[in-house]
Every structure is written in structure tokens, then in C-alpha cells.
Amino acid sequence: MIWRVEVGFNPGVVDASGESVKKSIIEDLRIDVDSARTIDVYTIKAELDEGQVEKVASELLTDPITQISSYNGTLAKDFSKVIEVGYKPGVTDNVGRTAVEGIEDLLNIKFKEDESVHTSRLYLVNGQITDEEAERICTGLLANPIIEHYSIRDERSWFTRKRDDEKYFMVAESHEPLVAEVNLDVDDEELIRISAEGILSLNLEEMQRIRDYFKDSKVLEERKKVGLGDKPTDVELEMLAQTWSEHCKHKIFNALIEYEEDGKREKIDSLFKSYIKKATEDINKDWLVSVFEDNAGVISFNEDYNLVFKVETHNHPSALDPYGGALTGIVGVNRDPMGTGLGANLIFNTDVFCFGPPDFPYEKLPQKVLHPKRVFKGVRKGVEHGGNKMGIPTVNGAIVFDDAYVYNPLVYCGTGGMMPKEILGRESHVKTIKPSDLIVMVGGRIGKDGIHGATFSSTKLEETTSPTAVQIGAPIVQKKMMDAILEARDKGLYDAITDNGAGGLSSSVGEMSEFCGGCVVDLERVPTKYPGLDPWELWVSESQERMTLAVSPNNIDAFMKICKKWDVEATVIGEFQSSGKIHVKYEGKTVLFLDMSFLHEGLPQLKLKAAWKKREFESPDFSQPDDLTLDLKKILSSLNVCSKEWVIRQYDHEVQGTSVVKPLIGKEDDGPSDAAVIKPLPGKKEGVVVSNGINPKFGEIDTFWMAASVIDEAVRNCVAVGANPDHISILDNFCWGNPILSEDNPDGDFKLAQLVRAAQGCYHAAVGLGAPFISGKDSFHNEYQVGDKVISILPTLLISAMGVIEDADKAVTMDVKKEDDLVYVLGLTRNELGGSHYLMTRNLVGNSIPELDVESAKKLYSSLHKAITEGFVSSCHDCSEGGIAVAAAESAFAGGFGMNLNLGDVPIEGTLRDDGILFSESNSRFIVTVSPGKKVDFERAMSGNIFAEIGKVRADDNFKVKGKDGKLVMDANIYDLKEAWQRTLNW
Amino acid sequence: MNKPKVCVLLAAGINRDYDAVYAFEKAGAHVERVHVNTLASCEKTLKEYQILMFPGGFSFGDDIASGKILANKLKYKLLEQIIEFISDGKLIFGVCNGFQVMVKLGLLPGFDGDYRSQLTTLTFNDSGKFEDRWVYLKVNTNSDCIFTKGIDDFLYVPVCHGEGKFFIEEKEVLDRIISNNQVVIQYCDGEGNFAGYPFNPNGSVNNIAGVSDETGRVFGMMPHPEDFIRITHHPRWTRGDLPEKGSGLKFFLNAVEYARENILSD
């Protein structure tokens, strides 16, 4: 029996989501409508009688104060168009799942396997809307046809429609699970075809290597014993493709590269080993605990605790479904610290996005590409739901806008965790698995969702891309799983844990087996969302919210009891062994039998070519305006600099009660903080500092200095709030186009050269500043194909920093505090306007990109840290986008005081015009204010560095800048400047 | 000295449990985090505790409506224990999602000792979005609420919610809550005046931020006093000149002191 319950608001009650929809239709789609109202629909497929449904409708689904409902008719009336939108069958419907639990509690019943609740929403839109506009409202705003169904009706067709609720539910497939064998004893062309058609993303050499493995007589003999022949099964081929995917093996970063620069050639054996890992080895800090080994990097925090940090990307899924992609991104990266060592509790999130401009013209969008504003809003909402519902404060972030991200938005999600150094006498960062430990899958069930995610992210997006890799995350399923796991962790009930991300069980069980030397898995035990999955699908499905654990048989009962208490599903699916084999069975029959050594070490090294040519952009040639106030306002209003308060406020940054320096600070709680500080241990003084650096505009000129600059930016943001510069760790996160040269990709060697230079810049800055990498991530193929044209993103490197401040109560914020405080600039200003926002407002790029003098930077950071720790600094703000002008203006309006600046006092290199002094984006600089009483102490602490007193905090609201010749070049009211800074994204 | 025992109730999606644990421990209580299923299966009972805390979070994801699914669960599995808890003279405190649960269960406003009828609700913010911001609160000094005793000034604490608009459809209910002095705290601006958004962050009727039952022992509020325990929680602590007095800790100190003197001594 299928019942349909509709729930709507009483007349007179504000329908807030209806109002938001109306606003978006008018503002985003530019379609004029009079009103929009919403009605929630619950379609219940269950054996319920009318009395039960009446009770469900009135007592569970309807708020008795604000809502009305109907279970045998419709509430929809008085509309021009009614639009119904709901998830397609098989897509995660969180509300539907929760409704089942509510109905079970209410009626004291249990739903059967084939019973469920589907939710959808009616939008009643009023106004003169054409059919074409109604369609645009659906596809442009309300529905994503990839995962949602929608219908549009007018009054007549609504009231005469036939109900067809069955279509909301999965039709159970009855096919017998199949295992296919694949013949690889074929020619090269056929091997390539097999890889492409199977979405395996393996190249010819890799396919040949696999083919040869299945010809080895010793291998064949052993396969025979377990009932397998000389052809790989589809389960085996899928596991090899997953394990050898770019996503999992970072083949490009480990490739052998022939690199050419200015006619010189050199061979680089692995960018990762030569620059990233090497930097960390050369820095060699004693607080590094576990780096590049586990799902996340681990550093020491204080005597008793370690910190864990990882940032991931979720770009392709977010392009297809921004909400689901970002939600899955954030809950996905949560599982990295959760799956590191014995598992960390999660203490902060940080999110960085790159989008196309929100005012991008609709008519320029290719088919199937979602508008940047919709991507932005969807991603923001996904991260809100993921972060807030998991109860993790989102403490830091950034958003970069550029046309280059219209087709490929970038969604970086990061999560930090903390774990006691020892748990019941065991080192928490070490996984140890004993043969005979049980393999336990915990959390969500497996469906077809996300199949081929690992290989999908290793190819470019196309207009025809099929979106099997999109899923909707379920944060509450994950939250209760995490709560249960942490309880079990503290009781010592498991030996190791890892997450099921890309590659699913294939990846998690495959990796864990390395700790003991093998495993045997019975795949039919794996709980599924619905019947009809083939063994290979069970093995590589990327259904979310799952962890894999190694549990000793002695502890399994106690472990299961905790899971039961938390209503968390946990299933024993096999056991770890020391056989040297991954052995997977389905109903007793072997479906996969692979040597661990081949699986993990058999991958041939990629060999690539890179050729660097420095690009030359038009040299800026314009005279300096007499009044630079307008230029300052323009930069303050620009998308990359402007206030992100609209986004920040929708993230919970207070939860867990750890916040010390919030993302919004100052006199009116709205200034832009440089970095976040949290105190994760109540009663302890140590704090964690989180910041980031990103600047793809610099990458257009030279990725070496881009990399160096963003590392410096991340580190100096940490230092600005008080982090110890000797205790800052960083993560690298490269998002690039396709750097593999081929006929279809004629500038692949240049893109690879950009990568080489970026990696070299990373080494230079990390070693110079003493900030080691502890983990990282790369995402290539951020390209979009329209017809025969490939559009690539800007080479983008995000550096995320996690530092430690010994005493968080000594943290400093960027807002000026008092009138008459002295204003200082720290660091040298050079003629480095290349890639600056000042040139950008003139549609120029320039060439003089900021470089990095690591020695003076390191010295400056150390002195500044001392000055902050001693309490000599009232405010400190990082100088980055928009240079001194923006940094000083932001400090002034955040603090609610005006400021006088004299450009003649600013330490500069060579000759610079006033506009150059104000807007050059030279690295390693700060704007600092100091109380007059601490002038002597501060200057003594800073001696030996380049710095100068350049002005004073005013008692009034005026921001006045004198040029080198003593004439005013800027004169503004701080509240006008603030308004300019706030208005752009004040949605 | 005898420490009152606090039960911080857990369920799927609750996430401000540790914030509440910290605040109550700081206030001198013995605190246990107890899963609703542990109480439902009678492995533990509420009898052991003097204070019941419904913490913040997103129980069951706020699906269908915030607090609704947990309220429904409690109604069919624990309501009798909870009502007995109240009639034993004990304290119940709900914050944010906890307040939503209490209102939807009918524990508040609890007219004439009826703790089973939902008369008010917490619904979507007028802004249509979740927001994290600090708000000023004015305390009704005529209220009998145990938790706000001695706070005669106004407070500054964060709100973090998307469904915090306190709403009453029937005028008689609103009038009665007001005349009974069950409106304990209200949103206001920095000078203590009622003002619109963003000072009233969600559009609550009469700027209501928290209400108690008639006894003053059962109390719920949307803002988070547990997230203003130390001075460095304050968004402007680095500016030194904090004009606001009082802090969130007082709510917890009051509860612990009351429990020690009036419940434990019985």
C-alpha cells in the first residue's frame, strides 16, 4: 500500500524556504514571480491502515502549531505552476530514512525490507510564468535531473493527474549475482579498449603488466587450487584498476619525469620523493609523528595529545551535483582523521572553494554546466549540512573566483582531529593487525552509489559524463558511527581502523591487509541497501559513511554491543591472514585471488615529459591616479577580497566550545580573521592554529613563486595570530589540468612543467620556513571538454597550515584596538605587482610576481612571535591580496578606528610609486599596531628585521594615506570602506 | 561536598554534549553522557540523576522537523520517567536542539503540570538560513527560573541554529506564558532594547529566547550558554574592554547549587 501525506504551512506562518526560493528565482534566474510556497510530501510504502496513517500525519509529520497536513488529498491550491521534486530511486533520502525510524517508534512496528518512505517537495509558484520559464526554474534551481525527478503542472493537469507513486521506489532486481571473466590475452588495441569501456583508467603498459601476471605459471597453479582459471575475474580487474588508479597511487606525482627548462634537461624520479617528502625529511622536526603513511598526517600537540590533519578535494562530483558532491566531500574527509592510527576525534573543519564568478553570463554556459552561483550555493549548503550536523566547527576557509573554474569548480574540504598519544598503553598512531583479527565493516550499507569514483576522478569531465559517482552523504549516519567508534577506541576494542572512501572495501581491506599480509573476505555477508548487486560492485562500491576495522575475536562481542547501543550496523565480513593473498569469496566460491605483492608493488612507473617556457604578459603601463581611494574600494569589493560573512555565518564555528579566535572578529564581530585558534582541551593552555594559502593568479605567471607564496601566506597567517613558527605543519593540495602529453593534450608537457616548478617552489619555501608537509593530495584532469575544445583550470595549489600556539590566551587578532596606537609595517615592500589585485582591476596580469626571501621571512616570524608572546602587539594582520592598503583598511574598519599612514616611511626596495607601495603583494609582510607604551619593547624585539612605524590609529573614522611627497593619496571613511567590502556577497 | 549528578542525554546527531559536560563539570557537578537507548532499555534509569540535560545538536539530522524525532522517541519510550523526574523536584535543562525537543515533547510551557501537550513550537528562522552569531539577552528578573537566578543584567552568548523561531499561534497561550513570567530570556540589542534582525536572529515572537515551566525547574533556551564559559570564548576578548557582564557559566552554577541544596539534601 502506498500513502501520500502532504504537509504545508498554515496561512499566516512564514514559509521561509518558500521565500528563499522566490528570492532565488527572481535574483538568480531573473524570472519574475509573485510568490512561491512549499509543501513537503511523504510517500509511504508500508502496510499501514488509515488510522495509522492519520496518526503518522498528525503526530509525526506535522507541526501542530505551524502546519496542516492531508493524507488523502492535496493541499496544493491557488498556483500558476506546481513543481514536484524528489530524489530518484536509489539516491540517499535522509529524511525518508529518518521518517521510517519515527514511524516505527510511533506505531511500535518494524518496516519490512521492501517498505520505505520517499520524500519530495511541491513548489507552488504564482505569477505569469511560461512553460519554458517553469522548466528553467526546475533545471536551473530546484532540481538536478542527474539525481532528482521533477514534474511541472498547472492547476488543471494537477487535479486531473493519475497518481503514480510506485515510480518513487526501487524496483528490486532479481538477477543472480554474476562474476564475469575477462580475456586479456589480446592485442594492445583491445587492451586499451577493455580499459576504456570498463572505465578502468589504466594505460597500455599497466594493462600489459596485468595480462602478464595472469600468464605466470606459478600464479596460475595457485589460482587453480582455489577454482580460478587463467583469466582475471571482473572483481580482480576492478580491484587492480582501483588500487592502481591515479587517485590511490598518485602515479603522476611518482612518475619519472624528463624535465626541460631553458634548454637544460634533467630527470626527476618522483616529484613527491624529490621535493615534497624530501622537504619534510630535510626539515626533520621532532614533533612529526606520522607523515605520508596514513590517511592523514599526525603531529605532536602537547605532552599527551597528537593532532591529525587532512584536506581532500571533491571536484568532479561537486560539478555534477554541488550539494551532494560537497556534502560527500566534507563527510568523506572527516573519515580520514577518523581512520588514522586508532582513530581521532574531529576538532575542526576548513573549506576552500574555487568557483566561476557568480555573475557569469548564462548565455555563455555550455549545456549541462551548472551556473557558478548555483554551484556556489549548493556547495555552501552541502558543507553546512556536513559540518554542522557532524558537530565539527568550521573555523577557517577561503573562496577564490575566476572564469577558469566555471566548468570545473574546486571543492577542498579539510578536517583536523586529535587523539591521546597513548590509548590503554598503545601508541594511537600505530595500526597493528594480527592474523585472525576479524574484518568488520561499520556504518552505512552498500548500494551502487559511487561506483568508479576512484577511476572517475582520474578522467576529465565531458558533456556526456555519466554521474554514477554522485551521492548524497548522510551526516547523521556517520556521526553516530563516529560516536560508537570513539567509545570502542577508548576501551581498546579494535586494533586498526581505516575509512571506506574511493575504492570502497577493495581499498580499505586491501590497504589494511598490508599490515598482516593478507585476508579472506566473504562478500555475501556485506549488508546492502537493496538486492541485485554483483560481487565486483560490492567490492568497489563507494557508498559513504563506512569504516573498516580489525577487531580481535576476543573483543568482538563488546564491540558489537556498543554499535548496537548507537543503532550502528556492524558486520563481520572476513578475517585478516598472513597468506600473502587477498582472497575474496562470494557464497563459498572464490571470486578474487591476488598476490599482495603484485597488487601493491606491481604498478609500473609512469614516464612523462615536461617542458617549461616562461610566459610573458603585457607589461603594465599607466600613470598613477592622483586619488587611490577608488582603487582601494574596487579591490575591497572584488570577489576574492570581499567579506564572506554570508557564508561564514551559516557554518557553526562555536560547536565543541573550543573557539578562541573566530573567523569573524573585531568591534562588530565582522572583521576577517587571518587564522583560527581553537583550544581543543578544556583547561589546557595550548591552542591549535589553522590557516590556508591559495593564489592561482600567481600561477598564471610562474608556479614556482606561486607555490612559495602560498606556503608563505599560510605560514604567516598562522604566525599573525600567535602560532609558534617552529611548530607549523602544512598540507599540499594540487589541482591541475591533465599534465600528460598526448595528441589530444598538446600542452600536457607545459602543464607538467608547471607542476614540476610548483613542487620545486614547495621545497624551497617549506625548507626555508621550516614548515614540513605532513600529508597531501593531488587532483588532475580538472578539465572540461566541449566539442573538441578542452578547458583547463588554472594550476591551483592550496596550502593548509596547522600550527600550535603555546598559550592560546596570548593570541592576537587583526582589528586595531585603540586610538593613538602606532601602526607598523613589517617586511620589505618590493615592486611586485604581477598577479596583484591592483592590476587585476585593470584587466592586467603583469610579470613581476612576488618572490620569497626565506631567510628574512623566517627571522621576521621568529621575532614577531616573540613580540606577540611578550604581549607587545595590539593587532596584527597579514598583508596579502591588495597589499598594505587592504590590510591596513581591514584592520582599521574591523577595529572601528580610522588611521593615518605615510607611504614615505614604508621600507621599499628600489623605486616604487605610491600605488606600488600600497598595492604590491610582496610576501612576508604584516600590518601591526602597538600601544605607544610598548613602542620601545616592540622595536627591540623586532630589531634586526626590516620594519618601520608608518602611521597612527586615529580617534575618528577617517582613513588617510599620505604619498611620498606628503600629499593625500587616499582619504576615506572606514565605514564606507567596510560597506564596499561587505556589499558584494551580502546575499 | 556531595556532587549533583547530571545526565547529558545522547542520541544520533547530538553534538554539543561535551560543551555541556564541560560547563557542568566546571560548575561542580558529576556528569555522565547517557544514550537514550541505554535509558530506553532500562540499563540505566533517570532516578540516579538530579539534573537532566538535553544538549544541542542535530538529533536525527533535524529531519522532518528539528527535535521532532527525538521527542517522538522520548514520548513513546521515556515520558513517564521524565514526568516522574520533574515531579521529584529535579531539574531539566535544554539548549538549542534540546529546547526544540522539550517544546515538541510538550515539557514546555507545561501549564498546570501538563507536560504532554505541545502548545508552542520552534520553527525555521525568518531569514531562511542557519546562522552562527552572538546575541544579547535580557533576563526576566521576575521569573522563577532556577537557572537565571542572580543574573540581573543582560548577557551575550552565541546562537547557532536554523530553526530557532519561537512561535505561538494562540494569543491566550502567549499571554499566559508572559503573565506567568515563564518568558525567562529575550533577544535584545547591546543597550537592552528590543530590536529586529539580527538582534532577534530568528524572528521569535516577543523576542523570546528561552522559557521555563511554571516551577522554574524545567527550562529551555535557543542560545548556547555552554559556549561562553571562558572569557576567550567571547568574540571580542582580544579587545580587552568587555562591557558585558555575566557569562554562560552562571546557568550551570545555579543548577548545580540548587540541586545540591534542594535535591541532594532531601
Interface residues (C-beta under 8 A of the other chain):
Chain A: N10 V13 V14 A16 S17 E19 S20 E59 L60 L61 D63 P64 I65 T66 N94 V95 R97 T98 A99 E101 G102 D105 L106 N108 E384 N388 K389 M390 G391 A474 P475 I476 K479 K480 D483 K565 W566 D567 I648 R649 Q650 Y651 D652 H653 E654 V655 Q656 G657 S659 V660 V661 K662 L664 I665 G666 K667 D669 K679 P682 A808 D809 A811 V812 T813 D815 K817 G895
Chain B: L10 A12 G13 I14 N15 R16 Y18 D19 Y22 A23 K26 H35 N37 T38 G56 G57 F58 F60 G61 D62 D63 I64 A65 K68 I69 N72 K73 Y76 K77 K104 Q118 L119 T120 T121 T123 F124 N125 D126 S127 G128 K129 F130 E131 D132 R133 W134 P158 C160 K165 F167 I168 E169 G203 H224 E226 D227 I229 T232 H233 P235 R236 T238 R239 G240
